Amino acid sequence: MHQDKFDKTHENAGQATWSVYLNLVGYFSLSLILTLLVWFLPWLVSPGVLSASGWVFALVITYAITAILLERGLFFTGLRRNWHYRLAFLISASLALIQVVVYQVTDGNLWYAPAGTGLHWSVDIFGSLVVVILTTLGAFGGALLATGLNEGLLEVNTPSASLTLKVYQQHLQSIGVPGAEPGFKRWFDVILSFIGLILSAPVWIVGAFLVWLEDPGPILFVKNSIGKGGKNFRLFKFRTMALEMEKSMALVQTQEVQANTLFIGRLLRKTALDELPQLINILNGEMSFVGPRPHRTPLVALYLEQMPEFSERHRVLPGLAGLAQVSGDFYMTPRQKLRFDRLYIRNRSLGFDVKLLFLAFMIAFWYRWQKDWNGRLPRNLFRYGSRPQS
């Protein structure tokens, strides 16, 4: 849909009309003026008015705005949607890099006014590298903002209201309204998710950048799933597939979806870093770190038709990691998963949660990278309850 919309717009924009050229020249001229302004800003301010940190902040904001203006201008060139985003970022970031290199080579003397006005650039290589990183992030932020204004930063695949209501009513008849979660579990989730969001901030930036660079568009995918009590909730993930390909996967298991997966998407999935945005769901109380893995709403509706008892797994909050998941989730039938979920619900405790979280971490960052790993953990790692038979 997005590609068709842009292609159609570009067909109209590609016509040699005065309005197209006016927009094209106008946006490029504004970006050029803004770039020249920030290059010669030290000439335009009085000594002491602009501090070093203020100067860097001005650079970051300027190149963010430059990226937005360039994207608007490139939009009218007829380029495909992904390239006018990429080029806007690359041109803006390149201009920032050139400016920093020139400042470093000339030690700022090129901009040093005879009367002593202006800002003298005198930083080491490390300082220049920091400025390059910050201005590049500014250019990326501008391109990302342009993307959000055009297409949004969330790709949402929303099930019908009638389907979500039907699933909820089935749960209400089967399990009623589940009780509150244990106090220890909620405090564990809040504290750990808050710390995780702070520590993972660099991963968010790198992950968002790589997803966007490979396929410019929404950064996050909203997977509507069934949570505690059969209620539909919006589960956040990094987008790992080509734009809008997720819409055709509503009734497909995750392990069956490999075609149309982005290159960076494969890496994010293998390390489970595509699940990182679910820290927001955990902090909001929609999920827990440990619990039955949430399934898409249409998939749950299908399972309930085949086995109504599947609703029992939703007596507790869904989790980022679960017993069925660490036991070989991809190789189990829905009924086998339900057996593991029941076992977890009967045996859940803080110690059990910590162990399952550790095992999920080991799968993502150790076992999954072993050449001969068969997808299952050693049986001696399970010491809580009895392992259900398939």
N, C-alpha and C positions, 0 to 999 in steps of 0.2 A: 504494500500500500504506500509506504513512504517513498519507495523508488519510483513507482508509477506517478505519484504526486509530483515529485521533483522532475521526472522526465517530461511530464506534461507542461510543467511550469517553464522548464528550460526550452521546450519547443516554442512556446510563446515568446519567451525572453530572447531566443536566438534570432528573432526577426529584426531586421535592420530598421528599427524605429528610433526616432530622436529620444524617446523616453528611456529606452534601454541604454543608449549611449550616455545620456545625461546621468542616469543612476550610476553607471559604471565609472565614468570620469569623476563624478561627485564623491563617491566613497573612496576611490583611490587617492584623490586630491586631499581629502580630509586626513587619511592615514599618513600621507606624505608630510603634510603640514604638522601633524602631531609628532611625527618622528623627528623632524627638524627642530621642533620646539624643545623636545627633551634633550636633543644633542647639544643645543646652545643655551640651555636653561641657566648654566653658571654665569653667562654674560648678562642675564636679565635680572639677577637678584643682587641685593646688596650683601656685602661681606657679613657673615655671621647669621644671616637670615635662614639659610638652608644648611642643616647639619648633615653629617655623613649618612645617618640612618634615614633622615628625611629625603635625602637625594636618592637612596636606594628604593625607598618606598615609592617615590615619584616614578622611578624607572619601571618598577613592577606594575603599577597601575597604568602607566602609559602604554606599555607593550600589551597589556590585557585589552585595553581599548583599541589599540592598533589591530589586534587579531580580530576583534569583532567587526571593525570597519572593513578590513580586508575580506572577511567572509561575506559581508554584504555585497562588496564589489564583485567578488568572484562568483557569487550566486548568479549574476547576470551574464556570465561568460558562456554559459551552456555546459560547463563541466558537470560530471556526475556528482551526486550529492556527497559522496565520501571524499572526493578530491578537493572540493572547495573548502571543506573543513580542514583537511590536512595541510593544504597549501597556506591557508591563513595562519595556522600555527607555525609552520616551518619558516615562512617569510618573516613573521614577527619575531620568532626566536632567533633567526639568523641576524636580523638587524640589531637585536640586543647583544648578541655575541660579538658582532663587528665593533659595536661601540665600546664594549668592555676591553676588547683586544687593543683598539686604538688608544684608549685611555692608558692601558698598561704599558704599551710600547713608548708612548710619548710622555709618560709620567704626568699626564694632565696638562702639560705646558701648552698644547695646542689650544686649550680653552682658558688659558690663564691670562686675564686681561692686564694690560700694561699698568693700569692704575691700582692694581692689587685687588680688583673685584673678582668675583667668581669663586668657584670651589676647586681647590687643588686636589687632584686624584693621586693619592699616595698610599697604596696598599700592596701587600705582598701577593704572590701567586695564589696562596690559599684564599686570601680575601677576595681576589678577583673570581676565583672558582665559585665561591659562595654567592657572589653577585650574579654570575652566569646562571647558577641553579635557580636562584630566586626569580630572575627575569624570565627564565624559561618556564617556570611554574606560572608566572604571570601570563605569559603568552598562551600556555595551555588552559589556564583558567578562563581567559577571554574566549578561546575557541570552544571550550566546554559550555560556557554561558550562551554562546551563539547557538550551539547544538540544542541546549535546553529550551531556548526561546522558540526554536523552529520545531523541535520534535519531542521535547520533554526528556528527562533523564531517567525515567522509569518506563520499562516495557511491561505493560499490564495485560494479562490474559484472564479476563473476568468471566466466571461461569454465570449462567443465568440465575436470576433471583429465585425462580421456581425450583431449580435444582438444589440450591443451598438451603432453601426452606424445607424441602422434602427430606434432605439428609439430616437436618437438625431435628425435625419431628420424629424421624426414625430412631434417633439417639434418645430423644426424650421419652419415647415409649419403651425403649429397651433398657436404658441404664438410669433414666431420670436425670436429676441435676447432681453432678458429682460434688463431693465435699471439698473443702479448702485444702490446699497443699500444706504439707508439714512446714512449720515455721523455719526449721533449719535449712530447708531446701530453698526457700525464697531468699533468705539472707545470703546463702551461698551463691545463688544466681546473680543477685544484684551486685554484690561486692566483686565477684570474679568478672562479670561482664563489663562493669565500669572500668576496672583495671585493664581488661583486654582491649577495650575501645581506645584507651590512651596509648597503650604500648603498640597497638597495631596501626596507629595513624600512618606511619611511613608505608606500610604494606597497602593500605587503602589507596594512597596517592599513586604508588607504582602500579597497582592492579588496575585502577581506573584509567590511568594513562595508557597502559598497554592494550586494554580492551578497546578503548576509544581509538587508538592509533591504528589498530588492525581493522576495525570496522566502526568508523565514527557513527555515533548514535547514542541511544540510551545506555547508561553505564550499568544500571541494576535491572534485574528481571524480578517482577513480582509474581510469585507462584502462589496462587490462591489454594490454600490447603485446609484440611479439617483439623481443628485443635480440640482442646478439652471440651467435653460435653457435646461434641458434634458441631461446634460453631466454626464457620468459615473465617479464616484470618489471612492477612497478606504477609506472606513469608518472603523476605528479601534475600536475593542472591546476586553475585556478580553475573552479568550476562556472559555466557560462554558459547552461545551459538550465534550464527548470522542473524541479522535483524529479522524479527517476526517469524523465524523458523519454529520457535517454541509453540506457536499456536496450533501446529499440526501434531503436537506431541502430548496432548492432554491425557490420552489413554495409553501412553507408552511408558514402559518401565525405563528408569534412568540408564540402565546398562545397555538398552537397545538403541539408545540415541547416540550415534557416533558421527553419522554423516552431517555435514554442515556445521560441525563444531569448529570454533575458531582454534588456531594454533595455540594462542595463549590460554584459550578455554580448556584445552586438554591438560595443560600444566596446572591450571587452577583446580581442575577436578581431581587430578591425581594427588595433589597435596591437600585437597579439601579446603583450600583457601577461597574457593567460590562461595563457601558457606559463611565466610567471615561476617558479612552484613547481618547475619542472624543474631549477632550480639545485640542488635537493636531490638529484635523480637524478644530476646531474653530479658533485656532491661525493661521492656514494656509489660512483661508478665504474660506474654502470649506463648512463650516457650520456656523450656528449662534446658540446662546444659545436658541433662541425661533424662531420657524418656523414649517412648516409641517414636520412631522417625515419622514425621508428618507426610501424608500422601496428598496428591492433588484431589480436589473436591470431586471432579467427575470420576476419578479412579475409585475413590471410596464409595461413591454411589453404585458403581458397578460391583464392587466387592460385597456390598450389603445385599444386593439382589441374590448373590450366590450363597452367602453365609451371613445372616443377620447378626450372628454373634461377633462379627468383626468390630462392632461398635464398642465392645468391652475394652479395647485397647485405648479408648479415648476417655477412660475414667480419670486419667492423669494428664498433665501437660505433655505435649510432644517435646522431643529433645533433639539437641544437636548431635548427640551420640546415644545409641541404644544397644541393648543386649543382642537383639536380632542383627543389628548392623555389624557389630564386632564379631559375630559368630558366622558371618558369611551371607550377608543380606542379599547380594546379587544372585545367589544360587538357591534362594528359598522361594517356595510358593507362598501366597498370602496366608494360607492356613498355618504353615510352618512359622511364619513371622508372628502370627497371633499367639502361638504357643510360647514363643520366647517373650513376647510382650506381657503375657499373663504371668510368666515366671518372674519377670522383673517387678511387676506390680506387687506380687506377693512378698518379694524379698528386698524391696527397696530400702535403702538406708544411706546415710552420708558416706560411710565407708564403701558401700557398693557403688555409689555414684562416682566417687573419686577413682575407683579402680576401672570402671568402664570408660571414664573420660581419659584415663591414662592409656588404656588399650586402644581407644580410637586414635589417640595421638600417635602411638606406635605404628598403627596400620598406615596412617597417612604419610609418616615421615621415615619409616623403616621397612616394615614388611612389604609394602606395596612396591618398593623399589628393588626388592630381591628378585633375581632372575627366575628362580624356580618356585616362587611362592604360588600356592594354589588358591589363594583367596580366603583361606581359613586359618584362624589362629590355632596354635597347639592346644590340645584338649586339657592339658594340665594347668592352663591359665584360668580355668573356670572352676571356682571352688565355692560359689554361692548357689545353694539350691542344687537341684539335679538337672542335668542337661536333658531337655525333652527329646524324645525320639521322633524322627521324621515320619 
